[in-house]
């Protein structure tokens, strides 16, 4: 068992990582947080087997789960589903001091966390993420949100969980495509500021996807430590440090918007393509060695992730993709910061990027396509 603390003063919380945690060990952590022998849990159909396992373990402690189901998929991060969920929590008599459990992937965690942020001006919640993407990224750090017509995660709040429980064994039931999508967020930590970890990913990424327990534990723990350190230093992204976690996301969110925020393009797939685009754009501007961009793209493609527009299934003019970017929540004074790189492990925030130049770059990418061997 590994325990990592997110140091936020009075709002600090532990992230506990251990195989089998969704059973007895997790129940021991959750039982004291249940009021009156009941724990409200928000979940989707993809985790019904995990819900049953956890329910049986909690029953041994005299705690019953009170389940609230939401539909699977990104479409659930909507105003309509937020209202439905809040009404369901109110109907169950959830109080400010109660803990609500979010059991599932990033969609469940984002939606449940935001509902808890606004319900009665804030109640407590616990994250039990069951996807790789949620385990290494979205469950830690307190960003909660829903989507809007204008873009992804535009309506939300910072609301830290009280506890995060991560069981790598839940990944055994995850489809390979979902695993790959989550792996993009693992690679991100190496590309931001840890070239040695990127090298580790090159050597161990295939084993991680194939189910190697040690590789999964190492990747999850390393990613959580990296994110916990960044969140503790810049919780609300008021400086540039936490902004580094957005590597690939400005390009990626535009791709997701073009795909209609649907299963045509998963979030992690969009981030993978976005990171490759960020490195190629950095090389185009003379900031980054072209060989580093080639290396990043080669690793992503080797593990089945997209590294360009065509591979991401997006065929749109650069101007249209840039129009999606104009709705980015990081836009300030008409300027959109971009995460660019001077090399692998040397990501930085650039505030001098002209969107017209980005559109021209994306048009070049669209014309070039994703031919085999292309960087």
N, C-alpha and C positions, 0 to 999 in steps of 0.2 A: 504494500500500500504506500502510495506517495501522497503527501499533503503539501500543497502550495498555498501560501496565504497572499491574498490581494490586499496590500496595505493601504487602507483608506481611513485611517483613524478610527473613529467610533463606528464607521460603516464597513470596516474590514471584514473579510469573510474567507473561509477556506475553500479550496478546490481539492476534492479528494478523488484520487485515481486508483482503481484497483479492479482486477478481473473478478467477476461475480458480484460486484457491488450492488447490482439490482436485486439481489436476494437478501440474505440475512444481515450482512454487514450494512447495507444501505438502509434496511428497515430499522436497525438500531440507531442510525443517525436521524431518521425521519420521525420515528415514533414520539420523541419528546416535543416535536413541533406541532403535533396534532392536538386540536382542542376538542375535548369531549369525545375522544375516541374516533374522530373523523378527520380525514384529510381530503380536501377537494383536489382533484387532479384533472388537468386539461391535457388532452391527448388526441391523436388522430388514428385512423384505422390501421395505419402501417405498424403501430406498436402495440396492438392488442395482446400479442403473446407476452410482451414485456410487462404490460399492465397486469396480466394474470399472475405472472411470477412475483411481481412486487406486492400485489394484493395478498397473495398467500403468505408471503414473508411478514407483512405488517399485521396480518390476522394473529400471528403468533404473539404479537405485542398488544393485542386487544384493540387494534386500530383498523377501521374500515375505510376503504377508498370510496369517495363520492365522485364518480367520473363525469366529466363534461367533454363530449366528443365534438371535434371540429372537422370539417372536410380536409382531406389531404391536398397539398399543393399551394403554390404561391398565391393563387386567387383568394385564399382565405385571409391574406393580409389586406383587408378592406374595411372601409367604414361600416358596411353592413354587418360583417362578421364581428367586428369590434363591439358594435351595439348588442348583437345577439349574445356574445360572450359576457359582457358586463351585466346584462339582464339575468343571465343564468347564474352568475355569481351572487347577485343581489337576492335572487330567489332562494339561494341556498344559505342566506344569512351570513355571508362572509363578512367578518369584522376587520377593522384596521390592524389589529394585533395578530390576525390569523396568517398562516402560511399557505399559499396555493402552490401546488406542484405543477411544473411544466415538464411533461414527459414526451419527448419526441425530438424532431430535428429543428432546424433554424426557424422555420415558419411558426411552429408551435411556441418556441421560446420567445420570438419577437412579439407575437400577438399576445400571448399570456402575460409577458412582462409589461407590455404597454397597458393592458387592461388593469393589471395590478398597480401600475403607476398612477392611474387616474381614479380608480375605484375608491370612493370615500376619501379622496385626496391622498391615497397611497396606502396599500396594504403590502404585506411581505410575500415573497415568493422564493421558491427553490427551483433550480435548474437541474434536470436529469436528462442530459442530451444523449440521443441514441444514434446520431449520425457523426461521421468523422468531421464534417464541416462544423457542426455545432460544438463538438467536443474541443476542437483546437481553436475555435474563433468566437462564434456568436454567443455562446453561453457565458463567456467571461467578459466583464467590462461594463455591463449595464446599459448598452445601447438597445433600446426597444423601439419598434416602429411598425407602421403599416404603410402600404403604397398608396399613391394617388394617381389621378390621370396624368399629372405632369411628370411623374417619375417614381423611382424606388425609394422607400424609406423617408419620404418627405414629411410625414406626420409622426412624431414620436417624442420620446423623453429619455433622459438618462435616469435609470432606476436600477440600482444594484441589487442582485439577489442576496439572500442571506447565506446561501450555501449552494455549491455546485458539486454534484456527484457524477463521476465519469466512470462508466464500466466499458472497457474496450471489448468485452465479450459481445456486447450488443451489435458490434459491427459484423458479426458472423451472419446476421440475417439481412445485411444491407446489399442491395444489388450492386454489381461492379460499377455501373455508371455513377451511382451515388458515391461510392468510395473514391472513384477518380475525381469527382467534383470536389470532395472534401480535401483530397490530397493537394489540390491547387493552393489551398490556404496554408498547408504545411510548408510547401516550397517557398511561399511568400516570405516566411520568417528568415530563410537563408538569403533571399534576394535583397531584403531590406538592409540588414547590417551584419550578417553572419555568413561569410563565404564558406567557412568550414562546415556549417550545417548544410549549405547547398551541396557541397561535395558529399556529405553524408547521404543526402537525398538521392544523389546520382547513384551511389553505391547500394542503397538499401530501399529505394522507393518501390521497386518491383516486388521485393519480399514483403513489404508492408501491404501492398495491394493483394498479394497472394495469401495473406493471413498469418504471417510470422508474428507470434505474440510479442517477442522482445522488440522487434522493429516498431510495432504499433505503440507499445508502452513508451519507448524512447521518443517517438515522434510526437505523441500527445503531451508528454511531460515537458519536453523541450519547448513546444509551442506555447503551452500554458505559462511556463516560466517567463518566456519572452513577452507574452501579452500582459501578464500580471505586472511585470516591471514597468512597461510602458504606461499602463493604465494608472498605476500608483503615482507616476510622475506627471501625468497630463490627463486626468480623468475625463475632462469635458472637451478635450481637443482645442484648448485655448492657445496652444503653441503649435510648433511643427512636429513635436515628437509623436503624438498619437496619430497625427495625420499620415505618418509613414505607413500605418496599417492599411491605408487606402490604396496601396500600390496595385495597379491594374483595375481599380474599381471605376475610375472615371470613364475609361474606354469601355470597361465591362458593363457598366450600368446602361450605357448608350446601346450596346449590343442587346442587352436584355429588353430594353424598351422597344427596340426594333422588332424583337421576337414576341412582343406582346406580353412580357412577363409570364411566360408559359413554359411547359415542359419541353418545348422545342429547344430551349437553351437553359440549362440549369445554371444557378448563380456561380458555382465553382467553375463551370466550363467557361462562362463569360469572363471570370476573373483570370483564368489561365490565358485565354486569348488576349485579354487586356494587358497582362504583364508582358507577354511577348511583343505586343504593339508598343508598349511604353519603352521597352529596350530598343526596338528598332527605330522608334522616333528619336530616342536619345542619340542613337548612332547617326541618324540623319542630320541631327543638329551638331554633330561633332563632339558630343559630350562623352560618349561611351564607345569603347572599341567594338567594332562590328562583330568580332569573334565572340564577345560575351553574349550579344544578342543571338548569334547562331547557337551557342551552347545552351542558352535558356530554351529556345524553341525546340532544339533537338531533344532535350530531356522531357519536355512536356509531351511532345509527339510520341516519344518512345513509350510513354505510359498511357497513351490513348487519349490525351487531352488536346483540344484545338489550340493552335498557335497563330491563327490568322482569321480573317473575315470569312473566307469561303469555308474553312473547316468548322467555323462556328455557325454556318448556315445563314450568314447575313450577306445580302447583296443589295446594298443601298448606297446612294451617293454620299460623299463625305459631308456635304452640307446638311443632309438630313440627320446624319449621326451627330453632328455638332449641334444641331437644334435640340436634340435630346439632352446634350450636355448642358445647354443653357439653363435647364431646370435643376441642375445639380445643387444640392443644399449647401455646398461649400462656396458657391458663387458669392463674391463680395465686391461691391462697387463696380460691377460689370466685368470683373476679372475672375477667372476660374483657375485656382491653383492646380498644377499637375504634378504627379509624382514621377520624376524622371530619375535616371541613374548615370553615374560616372563609371559604373562597372558593377559586377556582381558583389552584393553586400555594400553598395555605396549609393543608396537611394536618397534623394533629397526633394524638397518642395521647391518647385519653380513657379514664380509668380509673374513671369514675363512672356508667357506663351500666348501667341495670337491664335484665336480660334480659326481664322481663315487659313493659317498655315497648317493647323491640325486637319482641316477639311481637305486641303491639297494632299497632305500625306495619306489620308484615308482613301482618297481617289487613286493615288498611286498604288496603294495596297490592293484595292479592288481590281485594278487593271492587271497587276502582276499575278494575282491569284495565289494559290497555295501549292505550287508545283513541287514535286518531290525534290528534296535537296535544297530548297530555297531556305535561306536563314529566317 
